[in-house]
Amino acid sequence: MPFGCVTLGDKKNYNQPSEVTDRYDLGQVIKTEEFCEIFRAKDKTTGKLHTCKKFQKRDGRKVRKAAKNEIGILKMVKHPNILQLVDVFVTRKEYFIFLELATGREVFDWILDQGYYSERDTSNVVRQVLEAVAYLHSLKIVHRNLKLENLVYYNRLKNSKIVISDFHLAKLENGLIKEPCGTPEYLAPEVVGRQRYGRPVDCWAIGVIMYILLSGNPPFYEEVEEDDYENHDKNLFRKILAGDYEFDSPYWDDISQAAKDLVTRLMEVEQDQRITAEEAISHEWISGNAASDKNIKDGVCAQIEKNFARAKWKKAVRVTTLMKRLRAPEQSSTAAAQSAPATDTATPGAADRSTTPATDGSATPATDGSITPATDGSITPATDGSVTPATDRSVTPATDGRATPAMEESTVPTTQSSATPATKAAATPEPALAQPDSTAPGGATGQALPSSKGKEAAGSAQESRRETS
């Protein structure tokens, strides 16, 4: 049997804590995240080092759900560009997940240390990410949190491979997904617009990654005054919804047209027109000779140091403001419904599936601007810069693996096939971001959220009862 735990969740197969410590030396905690503690563990038999993530069951159902989800996803995948699951132990009180240990640097650090950096180097990085994501998508897995911080070099050798880490937000796509999830600066328009989404969100995120690696600038970022973050957030969402980015001079002057074309196809606003990971691998900039060998290090590094070397950019988007803006359209829809005459058209059980705000209507900021879900649909912050959902409300995906609305929920998805990639759509009028009295950016796609504190308190009380059960 490959793992220490035979059957996840089967009480008869609980591991004893001694089984973990007899085999591994966990050492000191090297990092603490919202759901778990991370150790550098040593296998006492082989001497190999691994990463260990320890989840405490007593920390609540959200933690238990996150651990089970990550274990389930990681047991499904085996790819050279994905950190592999090594071992799993489940005791009565804890989950232990042992992973391969990546000892290399983050991509930014690697670029800054190079004497020569070109499009071809970026193409090599993006190709490996695309191959891993295409593999995930073939299994109908959506990563949902692709970002540069989750791409690391496996080791410090010159030709080290890139590996994708952090699968706590990954989801098996049994239908299209509704809840906001991801890191704000990498969110696809359909997520910001509260539309149902699927695998295309990963391709959008790869487009953002590629844009940054070629220019040193994020596509939707602009300098703001230290106390003017509210306008920054408003402009960020508006630009994402409209696909309002440019290949600005002088940063893109030396970048090939083929590179710009691939960015445009990956960052297509309409998700059903966006190029797939499999199609992107066949693009001339990835598989051909279109990537330039010209040294672009000086320009890229200058912008990386300006935009990313400080923690300012990572913290520029605050959790509370962002989630209030994402929820505002649905809150306003609820307010409008409450002011209208009551009808009998509500779907039974809809209240149980809706996203419930915290009892005071706010979200607590995390250390790096992330957001994580509660099991009752409420949104709480995470520690890795991401937005996590609660429950899954799904519909049937299209046969090409792209996200398209359907009429029924939770039907079995079909396989992914290729489609003709589309170029970036012409500029459209800027959609206004919803304020508390406006409509949803995605039209009728949003689901209404409860707005009264009485309903919020009731939702929290329900969650408390579930946690104690």
PyMOL commands that set and color helices and strands:
alter all, ss='L'
color gray80, all
select helices_A, chain A and resi 11-13+17-23+57-59+61-76+107-113+119-138+148-150+184-186+189-192+200-215+229-242+257-266+271-273+277-281+284-287+297-307+319-339+350-353+443-445+453-468
alter helices_A, ss='H'
color red, helices_A
select strands_A, chain A and resi 24-25+29-32+37-43+49-56+85-90+94-100+141-142+151-153+162-164+171-172+372-373+379-380
alter strands_A, ss='S'
color yellow, strands_A
deselect
rebuild
show_as cartoon
